Amino acid sequence: MTQLVAGSQFSRRIGLQRAAALCGLLFFSERSARAGAQIEEPLADAVRTALSSAIHNAAPPVPEFSDTESRLAYLRWLGAMSERLKKKKPEWDVRREFLQTVWYESKRAGLDTALVLGLIQVESNFRKFAVSSAGARGYMQVMPFWTRAIGDGDPGTLFHMQTNLRFGCVILRHYLERERGDLFLALGRYNGSRGKAPYPNAVLAARRNWEPPAP
């Protein structure tokens, strides 16, 4: 078993607080599909605290394994993903650090790693310093208001790789919790186009490019 903050624990923490906080949340308004356009919403104190805790729970993205088979599975995954990513990130050290961090942060938030890579492909095409017309930043196109809502208030940190990936994964997990596990609707929230098909379909199609190799 990998020594990470389990996604199920994160889910339970948010779930326990949702009943008390739900009345304080406002639902998103709909927008046409646009990359990286999460819509700012008032967050109940309990939800804000849980999300902020998830962001600030600092840990280096170094996978740890309790058995050899788990480590070998990870290394097989890393090798396969590295080959697929080579055109986007030619330098091995850069690819390794990026993939290791994506793997760590997705597992930490209880998300499918292939899904997160697919979302990054659609959002930024793996460009660290991508900025959308809406002002979203980095690999996962995180809107700057999130740093004010649950971070340190400095949107410049969204160009830091691990910070951007952590925000993106925590936000997507939050949207999944709000949508009671409905991935289609959660992806729509992430894009600011809840209920519309183009963006979720694009991410789910891109996810297929990052499915792990067969054992």
SERO-4910 file (N, C-alpha, C, O; in steps of 0.05 Angstrom, whole numbers):
BEGIN
 pado doro    nc1    nc2    nc3   cac1   cac2   cac3    cc1    cc2    cc3    oc1    oc2    oc3
  Met    A     17    -24      0      0      0      0     18     25      0     38     26     14
  Thr    A     10     44    -16     25     69    -17     19     86      7     -4     87     16
  Gln    A     40     98     18     37    114     43     29    142     35     45    160     33
  Leu    A      3    146     30     -8    173     22    -32    179     39    -43    162     53
  Val    A    -40    205     39    -65    212     51    -87    201     34    -89    209     11
  Ala    A   -103    182     44   -122    168     28   -144    186     18   -154    203     32
  Gly    A   -152    181     -8   -174    197    -19   -200    192     -4   -217    209     -1
  Ser    A   -203    166      6   -228    161     21   -229    177     47   -251    185     55
  Gln    A   -207    181     60   -207    198     84   -214    227     77   -229    240     92
  Phe    A   -202    236     56   -209    264     47   -238    266     41   -252    285     48
  Ser    A   -249    245     27   -277    245     20   -295    245     45   -315    260     46
  Arg    A   -288    229     64   -304    227     89   -304    254    103   -324    262    114
  Arg    A   -280    267    104   -278    292    118   -297    313    106   -311    327    120
  Ile    A   -296    315     79   -314    333     65   -343    325     69   -360    342     73
  Gly    A   -348    298     67   -376    288     69   -388    294     96   -412    302     97
  Leu    A   -373    291    117   -384    296    144   -391    326    147   -410    333    162
  Gln    A   -376    343    134   -380    372    137   -401    382    118   -412    404    122
  Arg    A   -407    366     97   -426    376     77   -454    381     88   -466    401     81
  Ala    A   -463    363    105   -491    366    115   -495    392    129   -515    405    126
  Ala    A   -474    400    145   -476    425    160   -471    449    141   -482    471    146
  Ala    A   -455    444    120   -447    466    104   -465    471     79   -464    492     67
  Leu    A   -480    451     72   -494    452     46   -512    477     44   -514    489     23
  Cys    A   -525    484     65   -543    507     64   -528    533     59   -540    553     51
  Gly    A   -501    533     64   -486    557     60   -473    559     33   -460    579     27
  Leu    A   -477    539     16   -465    539    -10   -484    549    -31   -508    543    -30
  Leu    A   -474    564    -49   -490    573    -72   -482    557    -96   -459    551   -100
  Phe    A   -502    550   -112   -496    534   -136   -484    551   -158   -489    575   -160
  Phe    A   -468    538   -175   -456    552   -197   -477    560   -218   -496    546   -223
  Ser    A   -473    583   -231   -488    590   -255   -475    577   -279   -451    570   -278
  Glu    A   -490    573   -300   -479    559   -324   -465    579   -342   -472    602   -344
  Arg    A   -444    569   -355   -429    584   -375   -424    566   -399   -424    542   -397
  Ser    A   -418    579   -421   -409    563   -444   -381    552   -438   -366    563   -422
  Ala    A   -375    529   -450   -350    515   -445   -326    533   -450   -325    546   -471
  Arg    A   -307    533   -432   -283    550   -435   -263    538   -415   -268    535   -392
  Ala    A   -239    532   -426   -219    519   -409   -212    536   -385   -208    561   -386
  Gly    A   -210    523   -362   -200    536   -338   -217    558   -327   -207    577   -316
  Ala    A   -244    556   -330   -261    578   -321   -278    569   -297   -303    572   -298
  Gln    A   -266    558   -277   -281    552   -253   -294    578   -243   -282    599   -244
  Ile    A   -318    575   -233   -333    598   -225   -331    602   -194   -335    583   -179
  Glu    A   -324    626   -186   -321    631   -157   -348    628   -143   -369    638   -153
  Glu    A   -348    615   -120   -372    612   -105   -366    618    -75   -343    613    -67
  Pro    A   -385    627    -60   -381    630    -32   -379    602    -20   -395    584    -26
  Leu    A   -359    598     -3   -355    572     10   -363    574     40   -355    593     54
  Ala    A   -378    555     49   -384    554     77   -358    550     93   -339    538     82
  Asp    A   -357    559    118   -332    558    133   -321    530    135   -297    525    134
  Ala    A   -339    510    139   -330    483    143   -317    472    118   -296    458    119
  Val    A   -328    479     95   -317    470     70   -290    484     64   -271    471     56
  Arg    A   -290    510     69   -265    525     65   -243    514     82   -220    511     73
  Thr    A   -249    507    107   -228    497    125   -218    470    115   -194    465    116
  Ala    A   -236    453    106   -227    426     97   -210    429     72   -190    415     69
  Leu    A   -218    446     53   -202    449     29   -175    462     35   -155    454     24
  Ser    A   -175    482     52   -150    495     59   -131    476     73   -107    476     67
  Ser    A   -142    458     90   -125    438    103   -113    419     82    -90    412     84
  Ala    A   -129    412     62   -119    394     41    -97    407     25    -78    393     17
  Ile    A    -99    433     20    -79    447      5    -53    450     21    -31    447     10
  His    A    -56    456     47    -32    463     63    -19    439     77      2    442     90
  Asn    A    -30    416     73    -18    392     85      6    384     69      6    367     52
  Ala    A     28    398     74     52    396     58     65    369     61     69    359     83
  Ala    A     73    357     38     88    333     38    102    331     12     90    337     -9
  Pro    A    128    323     11    142    321    -14    130    299    -32    121    278    -21
  Pro    A    129    303    -58    116    282    -75    135    259    -81    142    254   -104
  Val    A    142    245    -60    160    222    -63    145    197    -56    138    192    -33
  Pro    A    138    180    -76    123    156    -70    138    137    -52    163    134    -54
  Glu    A    124    125    -33    135    105    -16    118     79    -18     94     81    -20
  Phe    A    131     57    -18    117     31    -23    124     11     -1    147     11     10
  Ser    A    104     -4      6    108    -24     28    117    -51     17    124    -69     33
  Asp    A    115    -55     -9    124    -80    -20    136    -76    -48    131    -56    -61
  Thr    A    151    -96    -57    165    -94    -82    147    -93   -106    152    -78   -125
  Glu    A    125   -108   -105    107   -109   -128     94    -81   -133     91    -73   -156
  Ser    A     87    -67   -112     75    -41   -115     96    -22   -128     89     -5   -145
  Arg    A    120    -24   -119    141     -6   -130    146    -13   -160    149      5   -176
  Leu    A    146    -39   -167    151    -46   -194    128    -37   -212    132    -29   -235
  Ala    A    103    -39   -202     80    -29   -217     82      0   -223     77     10   -245
  Tyr    A     91     15   -202     95     44   -206    116     50   -227    113     67   -244
  Leu    A    138     35   -226    160     40   -245    152     33   -273    160     46   -292
  Arg    A    135     12   -276    125      5   -303    107     28   -313    109     36   -336
  Trp    A     91     38   -295     74     61   -303     91     85   -311     86     98   -331
  Leu    A    110     91   -295    128    114   -300    141    112   -327    143    131   -342
  Gly    A    152     88   -333    165     84   -359    146     87   -382    154    100   -402
  Ala    A    122     76   -380    103     78   -402     93    107   -406     92    116   -429
  Met    A     87    121   -384     78    148   -387    100    167   -397     95    186   -411
  Ser    A    125    161   -389    147    177   -398    150    176   -428    155    197   -441
  Glu    A    147    153   -440    148    150   -469    126    166   -482    131    179   -503
  Arg    A    102    165   -471     79    179   -483     82    209   -481     72    224   -498
  Leu    A     97    218   -461     99    247   -455    124    259   -468    128    283   -467
  Lys    A    140    243   -481    167    252   -490    165    275   -509    182    293   -508
  Lys    A    145    276   -527    143    298   -546    137    324   -532    145    346   -542
  Lys    A    122    323   -510    115    348   -496    137    357   -477    141    381   -473
  Lys    A    151    338   -466    172    344   -446    197    327   -453    199    304   -443
  Pro    A    214    337   -471    236    320   -481    257    311   -459    269    290   -462
  Glu    A    260    327   -438    281    321   -419    271    301   -398    250    305   -386
  Trp    A    286    280   -394    277    258   -376    273    268   -348    253    261   -336
  Asp    A    291    284   -337    288    293   -309    262    309   -306    249    307   -285
  Val    A    256    325   -325    232    342   -324    207    324   -325    188    327   -310
  Arg    A    207    304   -343    185    286   -346    181    270   -320    159    266   -310
  Arg    A    203    260   -310    201    243   -286    190    259   -262    172    249   -248
  Glu    A    200    283   -258    190    299   -236    160    306   -239    144    304   -220
  Phe    A    152    313   -264    124    319   -269    106    295   -265     86    297   -251
  Leu    A    113    272   -276     96    248   -273     95    239   -245     74    230   -235
  Gln    A    118    240   -231    118    232   -203     99    249   -186     85    239   -169
  Thr    A     99    275   -192     82    293   -177     53    290   -184     36    290   -166
  Val    A     47    286   -210     19    280   -218      9    255   -204    -13    254   -194
  Trp    A     26    234   -204     18    209   -192     12    213   -162     -8    204   -151
  Tyr    A     30    227   -149     28    231   -120      3    247   -113    -13    239    -96
  Glu    A     -1    270   -127    -23    287   -120    -50    275   -128    -70    280   -114
  Ser    A    -51    261   -150    -77    248   -157    -84    226   -137   -107    224   -128
  Lys    A    -65    210   -129    -70    189   -109    -77    201    -82    -95    192    -68
  Arg    A    -64    223    -75    -69    237    -50    -98    246    -48   -111    245    -27
  Ala    A   -109    255    -71   -137    265    -72   -157    243    -79   -181    249    -81
  Gly    A   -148    219    -82   -166    197    -89   -177    198   -117   -199    191   -123
  Leu    A   -160    208   -136   -168    211   -164   -153    191   -182   -131    183   -175
  Asp    A   -166    185   -204   -153    168   -224   -131    184   -237   -136    206   -248
  Thr    A   -107    174   -237    -84    188   -248    -87    193   -278    -80    214   -288
  Ala    A    -98    174   -293   -103    177   -322   -123    200   -327   -120    215   -346
  Leu    A   -142    202   -309   -162    224   -312   -148    251   -308   -153    270   -324
  Val    A   -131    253   -288   -117    279   -283    -99    286   -307    -98    309   -315
  Leu    A    -85    266   -318    -68    271   -341    -85    280   -365    -77    297   -380
  Gly    A   -108    267   -369   -126    275   -390   -136    304   -387   -138    318   -406
  Leu    A   -142    311   -362   -151    338   -357   -129    358   -363   -134    379   -374
  Ile    A   -104    352   -355    -82    370   -360    -78    373   -390    -72    395   -400
  Gln    A    -80    351   -405    -77    352   -434    -97    371   -446    -90    388   -463
  Val    A   -122    370   -437   -143    387   -448   -139    416   -439   -142    435   -455
  Glu    A   -133    419   -414   -131    446   -402   -107    462   -412   -110    485   -420
  Ser    A    -84    450   -412    -59    466   -417    -41    453   -437    -21    465   -445
  Asn    A    -48    429   -446    -30    414   -464     -2    411   -452     18    413   -467
  Phe    A     -2    408   -426     23    403   -411     42    427   -411     66    424   -410
  Arg    A     31    451   -412     47    476   -411     46    487   -383     24    495   -373
  Lys    A     69    489   -370     70    498   -342     61    526   -339     48    533   -318
  Phe    A     66    543   -358     60    572   -355     36    581   -372     34    604   -379
  Ala    A     19    562   -378     -5    569   -394    -23    587   -378    -26    584   -354
  Val    A    -34    607   -392    -54    626   -380    -77    628   -400    -74    633   -423
  Ser    A   -101    623   -390   -125    624   -407   -135    653   -409   -126    671   -395
  Ser    A   -154    657   -427   -166    683   -430   -182    691   -405   -186    715   -400
  Ala    A   -190    671   -389   -204    677   -364   -185    682   -341   -193    690   -319
  Gly    A   -158    679   -346   -139    684   -325   -130    659   -310   -114    661   -291
  Ala    A   -139    635   -318   -131    611   -304   -102    605   -310    -92    612   -331
  Arg    A    -89    591   -292    -60    589   -293    -50    560   -291    -62    544   -276
  Gly    A    -28    554   -305    -13    530   -301    -25    505   -313    -44    506   -329
  Tyr    A    -13    483   -306    -20    457   -317    -50    451   -316    -62    443   -336
  Met    A    -62    455   -293    -90    448   -289   -108    472   -291   -132    471   -284
  Gln    A    -97    495   -300   -113    519   -306   -131    526   -282   -155    527   -283
  Val    A   -117    532   -260   -131    539   -235   -136    569   -235   -118    585   -241
  Met    A   -160    577   -228   -167    605   -227   -154    618   -203   -154    606   -181
  Pro    A   -144    642   -205   -130    656   -183   -146    659   -158   -135    660   -136
  Phe    A   -173    661   -160   -189    665   -136   -186    643   -116   -191    647    -92
  Trp    A   -178    619   -125   -175    597   -107   -152    602    -87   -153    593    -64
  Thr    A   -132    617    -95   -110    622    -76   -120    641    -54   -110    640    -31
  Arg    A   -139    658    -60   -150    675    -40   -170    659    -22   -171    664      2
  Ala    A   -185    641    -34   -205    626    -19   -193    605      0   -203    602     22
  Ile    A   -173    590     -9   -162    568      7   -132    568      8   -120    550     20
  Gly    A   -119    587     -5    -89    587     -5    -77    610     10    -89    620     29
  Asp    A    -54    619      0    -40    641     14    -45    668      1    -33    688      9
  Gly    A    -63    669    -19    -70    694    -31    -51    703    -53    -55    724    -65
  Asp    A    -30    687    -60    -11    694    -80    -16    678   -105     -8    654   -106
  Pro    A    -29    689   -126    -34    674   -150     -9    665   -165    -10    647   -182
  Gly    A     13    679   -160     38    671   -173     47    643   -166     61    630   -182
  Thr    A     38    633   -143     46    605   -136     33    584   -154     42    561   -153
  Leu    A     13    592   -169      0    573   -186     18    564   -210     11    546   -224
  Phe    A     40    578   -214     59    570   -234     80    550   -222     97    540   -237
  His    A     78    545   -196     95    525   -184     82    498   -189     58    494   -184
  Met    A     97    479   -199     86    454   -209     69    439   -188     45    434   -192
  Gln    A     81    433   -165     66    418   -145     43    433   -134     21    422   -129
  Thr    A     46    459   -130     24    476   -120      0    475   -139    -22    471   -131
  Asn    A      6    478   -165    -15    478   -185    -29    451   -186    -54    450   -187
  Leu    A    -14    429   -186    -26    403   -187    -42    397   -161    -63    384   -162
  Arg    A    -32    406   -139    -47    401   -114    -73    417   -114    -94    405   -108
  Phe    A    -73    442   -121    -97    457   -123   -117    444   -143   -140    439   -136
  Gly    A   -107    437   -166   -125    425   -186   -137    399   -177   -161    395   -181
  Cys    A   -122    382   -164   -133    356   -155   -152    360   -132   -173    348   -131
  Val    A   -146    378   -113   -164    384    -91   -190    396   -101   -212    389    -91
  Ile    A   -188    414   -120   -213    427   -131   -230    406   -145   -254    405   -142
  Leu    A   -218    389   -162   -233    368   -176   -246    349   -156   -269    341   -159
  Arg    A   -232    341   -135   -244    324   -114   -267    339   -100   -288    326    -95
  His    A   -264    364    -95   -286    380    -83   -311    379   -101   -333    376    -92
  Tyr    A   -307    383   -127   -329    383   -146   -342    355   -147   -366    353   -150
  Leu    A   -326    334   -146   -337    307   -145   -354    303   -120   -375    290   -122
  Glu    A   -345    313    -98   -361    311    -73   -387    326    -76   -408    317    -68
  Arg    A   -386    350    -88   -410    366    -91   -430    352   -110   -454    354   -106
  Glu    A   -420    337   -130   -437    324   -149   -442    295   -142   -451    279   -158
  Arg    A   -435    287   -117   -440    260   -107   -429    239   -125   -441    218   -131
  Gly    A   -404    244   -134   -390    224   -150   -395    224   -180   -384    208   -194
  Asp    A   -412    242   -189   -419    244   -218   -396    258   -232   -393    282   -231
  Leu    A   -380    242   -246   -356    253   -259   -363    272   -282   -349    293   -285
  Phe    A   -384    267   -297   -392    284   -319   -398    312   -308   -389    332   -319
  Leu    A   -414    314   -287   -421    340   -276   -398    353   -262   -394    377   -264
  Ala    A   -381    337   -249   -358    349   -235   -338    361   -255   -327    383   -250
  Leu    A   -334    348   -278   -316    359   -298   -328    385   -310   -314    404   -316
  Gly    A   -355    385   -313   -368    409   -322   -364    432   -303   -359    455   -312
  Arg    A   -365    427   -277   -360    448   -257   -331    458   -259   -326    482   -257
  Tyr    A   -313    439   -263   -285    447   -265   -280    466   -288   -264    485   -286
  Asn    A   -295    463   -309   -293    479   -333   -311    503   -333   -309    521   -350
  Gly    A   -330    504   -314   -350    526   -315   -372    521   -335   -384    540   -344
  Ser    A   -377    496   -342   -397    490   -363   -414    466   -353   -420    448   -369
  Arg    A   -422    467   -328   -437    444   -316   -461    436   -333   -477    453   -341
  Gly    A   -464    410   -339   -486    399   -353   -483    399   -383   -500    388   -398
  Lys    A   -461    410   -393   -456    411   -422   -434    390   -429   -415    386   -413
  Ala    A   -437    378   -452   -421    354   -458   -393    359   -469   -375    343   -464
  Pro    A   -387    381   -484   -361    382   -498   -337    379   -480   -319    364   -487
  Tyr    A   -336    392   -457   -312    391   -441   -309    364   -427   -288    352   -429
  Pro    A   -330    353   -413   -326    327   -402   -319    306   -423   -302    289   -418
  Asn    A   -331    307   -446   -325    287   -467   -296    290   -476   -283    270   -481
  Ala    A   -286    314   -478   -258    318   -486   -239    307   -465   -219    294   -472
  Val    A   -244    312   -439   -226    301   -418   -227    271   -418   -207    258   -415
  Leu    A   -251    259   -420   -254    230   -419   -240    217   -443   -229    195   -441
  Ala    A   -242    230   -466   -228    220   -489   -197    221   -485   -183    203   -492
  Ala    A   -188    244   -474   -159    247   -469   -149    227   -448   -126    218   -450
  Arg    A   -166    220   -429   -158    201   -409   -149    175   -421   -131    162   -410
  Arg    A   -160    167   -443   -153    142   -455   -124    141   -464   -112    120   -467
  Asn    A   -113    165   -470    -84    166   -477    -66    160   -454    -42    155   -459
  Trp    A    -76    160   -430    -59    157   -406    -66    134   -388    -59    132   -365
  Glu    A    -82    115   -400    -88     91   -385    -63     75   -380    -45     74   -397
  Pro    A    -60     63   -356    -35     48   -350    -32     23   -368    -52     12   -377
  Pro    A     -8     15   -372     -3    -10   -388    -14    -34   -373    -16    -35   -348
  Ala    A    -22    -54   -388    -31    -79   -376     -9    -92   -360     14    -91   -369
  Pro    A    -15   -104   -337      6   -117   -321     19   -140   -336     38   -152   -325
***
